[in-house]
Amino acid sequence: MGSKLFAWLLFGLVGMAAFGYGKKQQKPKAMLLGAALMGYPYLVDGALALWLVGAGLTAALFVDSI
């Protein structure tokens, strides 16, 4: 349970920061990924899945070709 709660908190904060950055800089990709990071824990069950999806979405923030 602790690992899932930490994943919710960590990726929620990363998502909120990414969304705010995207809104301020007018970058739709960052806004979309930020919203996805804040919302995906409601759809994904299991600690490993939370970490893998969260890590993938966070990594996507730093890839320029998407």
Phi and psi restraints in degrees (value plus and minus 20) as a CYANA .aco file:
   2 GLY   PHI     -83.6   -43.6
   2 GLY   PSI     -58.6   -18.6
   3 SER   PHI     -85.9   -45.9
   3 SER   PSI     -59.1   -19.1
   4 LYS   PHI     -88.0   -48.0
   4 LYS   PSI     -61.6   -21.6
   5 LEU   PHI     -84.2   -44.2
   5 LEU   PSI     -61.9   -21.9
   6 PHE   PHI     -84.5   -44.5
   6 PHE   PSI     -59.0   -19.0
   7 ALA   PHI     -84.1   -44.1
   7 ALA   PSI     -63.6   -23.6
   8 TRP   PHI     -77.1   -37.1
   8 TRP   PSI     -68.4   -28.4
   9 LEU   PHI     -86.2   -46.2
   9 LEU   PSI     -68.9   -28.9
  10 LEU   PHI     -81.8   -41.8
  10 LEU   PSI     -72.7   -32.7
  11 PHE   PHI     -94.0   -54.0
  11 PHE   PSI     -46.4    -6.4
  12 GLY   PHI     -85.4   -45.4
  12 GLY   PSI     -62.9   -22.9
  13 LEU   PHI     -87.5   -47.5
  13 LEU   PSI     -61.1   -21.1
  14 VAL   PHI     -82.4   -42.4
  14 VAL   PSI     -61.7   -21.7
  15 GLY   PHI     -84.6   -44.6
  15 GLY   PSI     -61.1   -21.1
  16 MET   PHI     -84.9   -44.9
  16 MET   PSI     -61.4   -21.4
  17 ALA   PHI     -85.8   -45.8
  17 ALA   PSI     -62.7   -22.7
  18 ALA   PHI     -85.0   -45.0
  18 ALA   PSI     -60.4   -20.4
  19 PHE   PHI     -84.3   -44.3
  19 PHE   PSI     -64.9   -24.9
  20 GLY   PHI     -82.9   -42.9
  20 GLY   PSI     -61.3   -21.3
  21 TYR   PHI     -83.4   -43.4
  21 TYR   PSI     -65.4   -25.4
  22 GLY   PHI     -83.6   -43.6
  22 GLY   PSI     -57.6   -17.6
  23 LYS   PHI     -88.1   -48.1
  23 LYS   PSI     -63.4   -23.4
  24 LYS   PHI     -87.6   -47.6
  24 LYS   PSI     -60.3   -20.3
  25 GLN   PHI    -112.0   -72.0
  25 GLN   PSI     -19.2    20.8
  26 GLN   PHI      35.7    75.7
  26 GLN   PSI      32.3    72.3
  27 LYS   PHI    -135.8   -95.8
  27 LYS   PSI      81.7   121.7
  28 PRO   PHI     -82.0   -42.0
  28 PRO   PSI     -52.2   -12.2
  29 LYS   PHI     -82.1   -42.1
  29 LYS   PSI     -65.7   -25.7
  30 ALA   PHI     -85.5   -45.5
  30 ALA   PSI     -58.1   -18.1
  31 MET   PHI     -85.4   -45.4
  31 MET   PSI     -63.5   -23.5
  32 LEU   PHI     -85.1   -45.1
  32 LEU   PSI     -66.8   -26.8
  33 LEU   PHI     -87.1   -47.1
  33 LEU   PSI     -56.1   -16.1
  34 GLY   PHI     -82.7   -42.7
  34 GLY   PSI     -64.5   -24.5
  35 ALA   PHI     -84.1   -44.1
  35 ALA   PSI     -59.0   -19.0
  36 ALA   PHI     -84.5   -44.5
  36 ALA   PSI     -61.2   -21.2
  37 LEU   PHI     -85.1   -45.1
  37 LEU   PSI     -53.9   -13.9
  38 MET   PHI     -96.1   -56.1
  38 MET   PSI     -47.3    -7.3
  39 GLY   PHI    -122.1   -82.1
  39 GLY   PSI     -44.0    -4.0
  40 TYR   PHI     -83.6   -43.6
  40 TYR   PSI     -49.4    -9.4
  41 PRO   PHI     -81.2   -41.2
  41 PRO   PSI     -42.4    -2.4
  42 TYR   PHI     -92.2   -52.2
  42 TYR   PSI     -39.9     0.1
  43 LEU   PHI    -124.5   -84.5
  43 LEU   PSI     -37.8     2.2
  44 VAL   PHI    -128.4   -88.4
  44 VAL   PSI     112.3   152.3
  45 ASP   PHI    -134.4   -94.4
  45 ASP   PSI     123.3   163.3
  46 GLY   PHI      83.5   123.5
  46 GLY   PSI     115.7   155.7
  47 ALA   PHI     -84.3   -44.3
  47 ALA   PSI     -65.3   -25.3
  48 LEU   PHI     -82.6   -42.6
  48 LEU   PSI     -62.9   -22.9
  49 ALA   PHI     -83.5   -43.5
  49 ALA   PSI     -60.9   -20.9
  50 LEU   PHI     -78.9   -38.9
  50 LEU   PSI     -66.0   -26.0
  51 TRP   PHI     -87.4   -47.4
  51 TRP   PSI     -61.8   -21.8
  52 LEU   PHI     -87.9   -47.9
  52 LEU   PSI     -66.2   -26.2
  53 VAL   PHI     -85.9   -45.9
  53 VAL   PSI     -63.1   -23.1
  54 GLY   PHI     -82.2   -42.2
  54 GLY   PSI     -62.7   -22.7
  55 ALA   PHI     -84.9   -44.9
  55 ALA   PSI     -59.3   -19.3
  56 GLY   PHI     -85.1   -45.1
  56 GLY   PSI     -64.8   -24.8
  57 LEU   PHI     -86.6   -46.6
  57 LEU   PSI     -58.2   -18.2
  58 THR   PHI     -85.6   -45.6
  58 THR   PSI     -62.4   -22.4
  59 ALA   PHI     -82.8   -42.8
  59 ALA   PSI     -55.3   -15.3
  60 ALA   PHI     -83.6   -43.6
  60 ALA   PSI     -45.5    -5.5
  61 LEU   PHI     -82.5   -42.5
  61 LEU   PSI     -48.5    -8.5
  62 PHE   PHI    -120.8   -80.8
  62 PHE   PSI     -19.7    20.3
  63 VAL   PHI    -115.2   -75.2
  63 VAL   PSI     103.9   143.9
  64 ASP   PHI    -103.6   -63.6
  64 ASP   PSI     -38.2     1.8
  65 SER   PHI    -102.7   -62.7
  65 SER   PSI     -24.3    15.7
